Amino acid sequence: MADNLTLEWNDYAKKQVFIYTHLGQLVYQNTVSGSSVTIHLAQLPKGLYFLQLTDSKHSETHKIIKM
């Protein structure tokens, strides 16, 4: 994973974006009102993280690895 992570989706619904460490510590939080967001991760150490996207209809979680 590079120092920038870009997320894109097909709708403009307001979304909450969270990134947690593998221990569950919240390290990033943002509310997005568009169809994409770029997250700058240079300050995060290498490791395993979990990305959670939520909107008014559903929530999904993805595993990301920063090398």
Secondary structure as UniProt FT lines:
FT   STRAND          4..8
FT   STRAND          15..21
FT   TURN            22..23
FT   STRAND          26..32
FT   STRAND          36..40
FT   TURN            42..43
FT   STRAND          47..54
FT   STRAND          59..66
//
